[in-house]
């Protein structure tokens, strides 16, 4: 089985607290990510944090046992394969508290419309 790459957001995803704090930890997700890493999958920390806030997030993750193959960057083998480093992270799965499929968006819009009509 080929390894997979997971790009994972920090705020509201790995950390359930509010910016700029770190923590509490999303234990369920962290256990999942640790298992994926043990199985040989790659992890990318994919966050808007920068500078000291990013350092705090990385430190928090390391304290949870999470070690990333890249931070806000593509994996070196992806850059080599494509000959450039796209601004969009290349991965198999994006894990983010704000992610939606088109079905999720349509359902949310329908719920809002129904609540306004009632």
C-alpha positions as CSV (number, residue, x, y, z in Angstrom):
1,X,0.0,0.0,0.0
2,X,1.4,3.4,-1.0
3,X,1.9,5.9,1.8
4,X,-0.4,8.9,2.0
5,X,0.2,12.5,2.8
6,X,-1.9,14.4,5.3
7,X,-1.9,18.3,5.5
8,X,-3.3,19.2,8.9
9,X,-4.4,22.6,10.2
10,X,-3.5,23.7,13.7
11,X,-6.1,26.1,15.2
12,X,-9.4,24.4,15.7
13,X,-8.0,21.2,14.4
14,X,-5.0,19.8,16.3
15,X,-5.5,22.5,19.0
16,X,-9.1,23.0,20.0
17,X,-8.4,26.4,21.6
18,X,-8.7,29.8,20.2
19,X,-5.9,31.8,18.5
20,X,-3.4,32.7,19.8
21,X,-3.4,30.1,22.5
22,X,-2.4,26.5,22.0
23,X,-4.4,23.6,23.4
24,X,-6.3,21.9,24.5
25,X,-5.2,19.0,22.4
26,X,-7.6,17.2,20.0
27,X,-6.6,13.8,21.4
28,X,-8.6,11.8,18.9
29,X,-7.0,13.5,15.9
30,X,-3.6,13.3,17.4
31,X,-3.9,9.6,18.0
32,X,-5.0,9.2,14.4
33,X,-2.1,11.2,13.1
34,X,0.4,9.3,15.3
35,X,-1.0,6.0,13.9
36,X,-0.7,7.2,10.3
37,X,2.9,8.3,10.9
38,X,3.7,4.8,12.4
39,X,2.2,3.3,9.2
40,X,4.7,5.3,7.1
41,X,2.4,8.1,6.0
42,X,3.7,11.7,5.8
43,X,2.4,14.7,7.8
44,X,2.5,18.3,6.9
45,X,1.5,21.0,9.4
46,X,-0.6,23.4,7.3
47,X,-1.4,26.6,9.2
48,X,-1.6,30.3,8.9
49,X,0.6,30.8,12.0
50,X,4.0,32.4,11.5
51,X,7.0,33.4,13.7
52,X,6.5,33.0,17.4
53,X,2.9,31.7,17.0
54,X,4.2,29.0,14.6
55,X,7.0,28.1,17.0
56,X,4.4,27.7,19.8
57,X,2.3,25.4,17.6
58,X,5.3,23.2,16.6
59,X,6.4,23.0,20.2
60,X,2.9,22.0,21.3
61,X,2.8,19.3,18.6
62,X,6.2,17.9,19.6
63,X,4.9,17.7,23.2
64,X,2.1,15.5,21.8
65,X,4.6,13.3,20.0
66,X,3.7,14.8,16.6
67,X,6.7,15.3,14.3
68,X,6.0,16.7,10.8
69,X,7.7,16.0,7.6
70,X,7.1,19.6,6.4
71,X,5.7,22.8,7.9
72,X,3.7,25.1,5.5
73,X,5.6,23.6,2.6
74,X,5.5,20.7,0.2
75,X,7.5,17.6,0.8
76,X,10.9,17.6,-0.8
77,X,10.0,14.6,-3.0
78,X,6.9,16.5,-4.3
79,X,9.0,19.5,-5.3
80,X,11.5,17.2,-7.0
81,X,8.8,15.3,-8.8
82,X,7.1,18.4,-10.2
83,X,10.2,20.6,-10.6
84,X,8.7,23.4,-8.6
85,X,7.2,24.3,-5.2
86,X,3.6,25.2,-5.7
87,X,2.1,27.5,-3.1
88,X,-0.7,24.9,-2.8
89,X,0.3,22.0,-0.6
90,X,0.2,18.7,-2.5
91,X,-1.3,15.9,-0.4
92,X,-3.8,13.1,-0.4
93,X,-6.0,14.5,2.5
94,X,-6.5,18.0,4.0
95,X,-7.7,18.0,7.6
96,X,-9.1,21.3,8.7
97,X,-11.9,22.5,10.9
98,X,-13.2,24.7,8.2
99,X,-13.3,22.2,5.3
100,X,-16.5,21.4,3.5
101,X,-17.6,19.4,0.5
102,X,-20.1,21.0,-1.9
103,X,-22.8,18.7,-0.3
104,X,-21.9,20.2,3.1
105,X,-22.3,23.8,1.7
106,X,-25.6,23.0,0.0
107,X,-27.0,21.4,3.1
108,X,-25.9,24.4,5.2
109,X,-27.5,26.8,2.8
110,X,-30.7,24.7,2.8
111,X,-30.7,24.7,6.6
112,X,-30.3,28.5,6.7
113,X,-33.0,29.0,4.1
114,X,-35.4,26.7,6.1
115,X,-34.7,28.5,9.4
116,X,-35.4,31.9,7.8
117,X,-38.7,30.7,6.3
118,X,-39.9,29.2,9.6
